[in-house]
Amino acid sequence: MSLIVRDLGVRYGQRQALAGVSFEARPGEVTAIIGPNGSGKSSLIRAIAGLVGHQGVVRCGSDGAARIGYMPQDVGSSAALTVLEVVLLGRLRALHLRLTDADLDAAGAALATLGIEHLASRDLVELSGGQRQLVFLAQVLASEPQILLLDEPISALDIRNQVEVLDTVRRLTRERGLITLVVLHELSAAARAADRIIVLKEGRVAGDGQPDSVLAPQLISDVFGIDAIVVEIEGAGLAVLPRRPSFPQGS
């Protein structure tokens, strides 16, 4: 099973958010989607999830019936629910009219995978932004998706949780043969987590390939408008470091 995107376009009124986007994503691989603000990253994820109208082809599996797990960028919620109840909502397609032991097991496993099982009985509104982000990621994992679409899943997390979440996503993608697309802003995090990076600029693909081929200083300058150094650090992989501006010395 592959995710095939061909000549994808998304328009909001007179504004063309995406145009001519094509790629194929395979099971067991993490694909990072990067680009400046307004480049179409969230529109791409939402189009694949079937949440916005689009032109072109999006085919998920041979019969188009692959299970998709989608975590939006904005996971704010004021619902009066416990963490366990929120995660169980990820099982809606399986719940039917009753809650089964399998549903509880899947929700518990998702919480344990992210190390937040101790929050199960807490009310969602009591949690920090980072904790809530982990809860909604657990909700997506509880749905047992074949295609995992994550829009900035680490934006509210501290550095330890950023590393742990991306490592978990990478591991689960391998173990379960998931097709994973993740929108990221931090270029070094994308290099560390992804097998492949797709770069968007003004709604079009500006780069597509393995991190070490895509994250080149010239492309970063062309797309993001910054002068950066790309270095390989032993034990850490690629790091993208913006050059420090030089200022005239005071007299």
Secondary structure as GFF3:
##gff-version 3
##sequence-region A 1 251
A	DSSP	beta_strand	3	12	.	.	.	ID=ss1
A	DSSP	beta_strand	15	25	.	.	.	ID=ss2
A	DSSP	beta_strand	29	34	.	.	.	ID=ss3
A	DSSP	alpha_helix	41	48	.	.	.	ID=ss4
A	DSSP	beta_strand	55	60	.	.	.	ID=ss5
A	DSSP	beta_strand	68	71	.	.	.	ID=ss6
A	DSSP	alpha_helix	83	88	.	.	.	ID=ss7
A	DSSP	three_ten_helix	89	91	.	.	.	ID=ss8
A	DSSP	alpha_helix	92	95	.	.	.	ID=ss9
A	DSSP	alpha_helix	101	113	.	.	.	ID=ss10
A	DSSP	three_ten_helix	117	119	.	.	.	ID=ss11
A	DSSP	three_ten_helix	124	126	.	.	.	ID=ss12
A	DSSP	alpha_helix	129	142	.	.	.	ID=ss13
A	DSSP	beta_strand	147	151	.	.	.	ID=ss14
A	DSSP	alpha_helix	159	176	.	.	.	ID=ss15
A	DSSP	beta_strand	179	183	.	.	.	ID=ss16
A	DSSP	alpha_helix	187	193	.	.	.	ID=ss17
A	DSSP	beta_strand	196	201	.	.	.	ID=ss18
A	DSSP	beta_strand	204	209	.	.	.	ID=ss19
A	DSSP	alpha_helix	211	214	.	.	.	ID=ss20
A	DSSP	alpha_helix	217	224	.	.	.	ID=ss21
A	DSSP	beta_strand	228	233	.	.	.	ID=ss22
A	DSSP	beta_strand	237	242	.	.	.	ID=ss23
###
